[in-house]
Amino acid sequence: MTFANSTIVGSLPVGMYVDRNNSVYVADQSNSRIQVWLNGSTTLTGTYSGGLNATLSVFVTDNSDVYVDNGNTNYRVDKWGWNSTSSVPAMYVCAPCYSLFIDINNMLYCLLNTYNQVVSKSLDTRLNVWSVVAGNGTAGSTSFTLNNPWGIFVDINLNLYVADSYNNRIQKFASGQLNGTTIATGDITLNHPTSVIFDADGYMYITDNANHRLIGSGPYGFWCIAACSGSAGSSSNQLNFPHTMSFDSYGNIFVTDQHNNRVQKFLFLPNSCHTTSATTTTAATNTTSVTQTTTVSTSVSYSNGK
C-alpha cells in the first residue's frame, strides 16, 4: 500500500528510518525537511526543517534523538534532541552523507558517496575528529575500494556493511579493518543495491535498486521478497528504483519508492500451516484407525539498528 505520496514526501525521496516506537521518518530532499509519523500513526504528525538543504538521510537513536544529513551546502550532520525545536551540529563533513548510522558504542557513521568512503566520529567527544572506516577515496572494485556506495549498516559486533552500488555488491568490513569481503548472494544478482539492513535474527535484506525489487535472506539463502517482476512500475506490487528499506516492530516493510515519488508499505503475514493425515491399518482380527494432526505456526519480528 502507499504510505505517503509526493504531496508529503516530495520528489525522488531516498532516505528513511523507522525507529523502535514504529515512528517513521522520511527525508524529503526536494523540500529540505524530514517528515515524521510518530508511534505508528498513519497521519503526518511533525516536520523537522530549518537550515536544511536537500537532506538525503536520517537516523534515529533509541532515545529518539534525530540525526539528519545537512551536508549539501552546510557540510554537517545536524541533531535534534528528543522534544527539541532546534538542532545543533553533531559532525562536520566535506560532502553530503548519503547514509547515516549510529552503532552501540555511540559512533556516528557517514557515507560520503562523492568520495567513495565511509567515515565515523565518536559522539562522546566534542572534537570534530573522524576516521575513515571504509574506502580509500578512489572509485574501484578491489577489496579496499568502493564505487558510488549508498547504504550502510553496523551490527552489534561492529561489522560495517556497505551497499557498494556501482560494483553491484554488498561489502562487509570487519571492525577495524579496511579490507572488505563481498557477501555471496547465491542465485541473486544485484543491480545497483542502495540499502542493506538486518533483522533481529541476523538475516540480511537488500534494496536491489535497478532491479526494482527487495531481496531477503534466510536459512536457505537469498530470494526476492517483494516487487519480484524485475521491471519498474507504479502498481501495488511494483517499485520504480526503490531506495531505502526499513522494518517496523511488526515486520512490515517500508521502502522509499524513489521514481514513483512515494513510500510503500508491505504488510508482513506470518506463515501458518495446518495439515491432517489419516492412516488405516487392517488385519484379520482387528482394525486400527489413527488420525494425526500437526499444527505449525511461525512468526518473525524484526528490529532496526541495534
Secondary structure as UniProt FT lines:
FT   STRAND          2..4
FT   HELIX           6..9
FT   STRAND          16..18
FT   TURN            20..21
FT   STRAND          24..28
FT   HELIX           29..31
FT   STRAND          33..37
FT   TURN            39..40
FT   STRAND          46..48
FT   STRAND          58..60
FT   TURN            62..63
FT   STRAND          66..70
FT   STRAND          76..80
FT   TURN            82..83
FT   STRAND          88..92
FT   STRAND          100..102
FT   TURN            104..105
FT   STRAND          107..112
FT   HELIX           113..115
FT   STRAND          117..122
FT   TURN            123..124
FT   STRAND          131..134
FT   TURN            143..144
FT   STRAND          152..154
FT   TURN            156..157
FT   STRAND          160..164
FT   HELIX           165..167
FT   STRAND          169..173
FT   TURN            175..176
FT   STRAND          181..182
FT   TURN            186..187
FT   STRAND          193..198
FT   TURN            200..201
FT   STRAND          204..208
FT   HELIX           209..211
FT   STRAND          213..218
FT   TURN            219..220
FT   STRAND          221..226
FT   TURN            228..229
FT   TURN            236..237
FT   STRAND          242..247
FT   TURN            249..250
FT   STRAND          253..257
FT   HELIX           258..260
FT   STRAND          262..266
FT   STRAND          272..282
FT   STRAND          287..297
//
